């Protein structure tokens, strides 16, 4: 007997109010699984760290780079 079949046998005679609560909990667990899956598939910001060390744009003195970037907005 599968887990789903065992679960059905346990809940088939429960009152509707308990079934509604059980359904709410099952949907919560499914949502929690989806969030974990999304999190595992996303790149983290820390994964991008160090990605510009060979960039021509960001090579050189940090103060000069900062001034150049700031002046771009003027």
VOGU-3710 file (C-alpha; in Angstrom, 3 decimals, decimal comma):
1> xxxxxxxxxx> 0,000/0,000/0,000  1,385/3,413/-0,955  1,631/6,312/1,455  -1,144/8,126/-0,432  -3,420/5,092/-0,012  -2,615/4,877/3,696  -3,335/8,583/4,071  -6,675/8,183/2,300  -7,672/5,321/4,625  -6,825/7,441/7,676
11> xxxxxxxxxx> -8,764/10,501/6,529  -11,740/9,004/4,681  -14,002/9,081/7,756  -12,810/12,332/9,321  -15,273/15,210/9,669  -15,248/17,936/7,006  -13,781/20,553/9,363  -10,774/18,314/10,107  -10,343/17,544/6,399  -10,310/21,274/5,630
21> xxxxxxxxxx> -7,577/21,768/8,225  -5,614/18,832/6,834  -5,935/20,211/3,304  -4,715/23,607/4,492  -1,664/21,965/6,073  -0,950/19,901/2,935  -1,082/23,060/0,794  1,265/24,773/3,248  3,749/21,895/2,905  3,508/22,002/-0,886
31> xxxxxxxxxx> 4,153/25,752/-0,876  7,105/25,273/1,448  8,556/22,695/-0,973  8,091/25,088/-3,904  9,893/27,896/-2,069  12,829/25,590/-1,296  13,003/24,507/-4,950  12,974/28,118/-6,166  15,695/29,004/-3,665  17,861/26,087/-4,811
41> xxxxxxxxxx> 17,511/27,085/-8,471  18,400/30,756/-7,991  21,832/32,262/-8,123  22,793/33,880/-4,871  24,307/37,337/-4,742  27,413/35,857/-3,128  27,854/33,683/-6,251  28,521/36,893/-8,184  31,226/38,089/-5,788  34,551/38,515/-7,502
51> xxxxxxxxxx> 32,996/38,589/-10,941  34,467/41,968/-11,848  38,112/41,508/-10,904  39,078/41,244/-14,589  36,699/43,965/-15,793  38,244/46,839/-17,740  35,490/49,122/-16,450  36,345/48,515/-12,820  40,124/48,281/-13,146  42,250/50,935/-11,510
61> xxxxxxxxxx> 41,974/53,230/-8,545  38,641/52,774/-6,719  38,320/56,517/-6,049  38,729/57,346/-9,744  36,148/54,698/-10,635  33,741/56,078/-8,032  34,154/59,627/-9,355  33,662/58,468/-12,957  30,483/56,609/-12,021  29,161/59,530/-9,977
71> xxxx> 29,901/62,000/-12,792  27,916/59,835/-15,193  24,727/60,886/-13,389  25,394/64,609/-13,752
//
